[in-house]
């Protein structure tokens, strides 16, 4: 049974993301801040990340030069969200070089690979993200960005290791 407060938080998050994708960053930020008050830590974490990106996108262009791994990551995700794949890859690669053990950067790269039709690279990046943080396996199961891999047996093996009896 899903907690109705979590359902309400998820609904708010979805509505905020719709605004975010429409590049209505100020309104999206307001809605995302409401998500932070909900009971789901995962949704709060995701909302917090999108709040940072929204804040970044509302800044004048002169202030948008990423320096840290997190700033490159945030820029990469923002570029991904508006379909600027090359810019997204450039930023996420810089983020990965700066923070090679950051699972969320590998996860974002895997999602980008899926969105650009690069199955082999997506599998490699997702595998690393899961090795660094096993919880990513559960996030990927419900992440629409990975729809491209749904029919790939490697994806199934990676996300559902318990089905083949070799979970490790």
N, C-alpha and C positions, 0 to 999 in steps of 0.2 A: 504494500500500500504506500503510495507516494504522499508525503506530507503536503497538505494543501498550501502551506506557506511557501514551500519550495516550488510548487506549480505556479503560484502567483509570481514568485521571483523569476522563474524561467520565462513567463509571459512578458514581464517587464524587460528582461534581458533581450528577448527576441524583438520587442518593439524598439528598444534602444538601438539594437544592431541595424534594424531597418533604417532608422534615421541616420545612423553612422554611414551606411552604404550609400545613402542619398547625399552624403557629404554635408549633412545638417549637424555639424559637430557640436555647436553650442547646445542645441536641444538634446542631442544624443548624450552629451556629457551629463546633463541634468538627470536624464532617465537612468543612466548608468550609475550615478551616485545613489539613486534609490535602491538599485540592485545590491549595492554594497551592504545595505542594512538587513538583507535577507539571511536565512539560516544556512544556505548552502555555501560552504567555503570555496568550492570549485567555481561556482558561478561568480562569487565575489572576486576571486582571483582573476577570472577572465574579464570581468567588468572593470577591475582596477587597471588591467593592461590597456583596455580600450579607452578608458578615461585618459590615460597618459598619452595615447596616440591622438585622441581628439584634442587634447591641450596642445600637443605638438603641431597638429595641423592648423590650429587657430592662430599660431604665431606667425609673424611676418616671415617671408621666405629667407631673409638674411639670418634668422635665428634657427633655421632648420638643418644646420650642418651637424650630422651625428658624429660623436667622437667615441663614445663608449660602446661596448658590445650591446648593452641594452638599447641604446639610442639607435644603433644600426638595425637591431632586431625590430624595434618599433617602426622604424621607417620601412623596413622590408615588408612587414605585415600590412602596413598602410598601403604600400605600393601594390601588394598582392590584392588587397580589397578593392582596388580601382582598376585591376586588370593590367597593370604595368609590370609584366613578368620579368623583363630584363632588369629593370631598376630594382625589383624585389629581390631577384637572385643576387645582384651585385651587393646589396645591403646585407642580405642574410649570409652571404659568403664572408663578408668582412666581420660580421658578428661571430660567425663560427671560428674564424681565425683568432679573434680576440678572446673567445671563451669556448674552447673546444669541448669542455665537459658540461656545457649548458644544454640539458635535454630539450628544452623548449625551442631552442634554435634548430636543432636537428629535426624536431617534429614539424616546425614551420617549413623547413626545406622539403621534407617529405610531402607535405600538403601542396607546396608549390610544384613539386615534381608531378604530382597527380594532376594538378590543374593544367600542366603543360604537356601531359601525355608521356612522361618519362618514367615508366614502370620500374625499371631496374634501379635507377637512382632513388626513386621513392622507397623501394623496399630496403635499400641500404640505409638511407637516412632514418626510416622508421625503426629499423632494427636497432640502430645506435640509440635512438631516443628511448626505446623500451629497455635496452640494456642499462642506460644511465638512470632511468626512472620507470620501473615496471608498471606504474599506474597509467602510463601513456597507452598501454595496450587497451585499457578499458575506454579511454577517451577516443581512441581511433575507431573503435567498434561503432561509435555513434556519430562520428564526424563526417558530415556530408562531403567534405573535401576529398575523402578517400573513396567516393563512389566509383571512381575509375578503376579501382583495384578489386572491387567486390567479387568479380568472377575469377580472379587470379588465385590459384591454389596456394601459392607462396604466402599471400596475404592471409588466407584462412589459417594456414599453419602457424604464422607468426602471431595472429591475434587470438587463436583458440588452440593453444598447445595441448590443453587438457584433452582434446578430442582424439589425438593420435596416440596418447599414452606415453609420450616422451617429454612431458612437461619437466622443465628443468630450470 
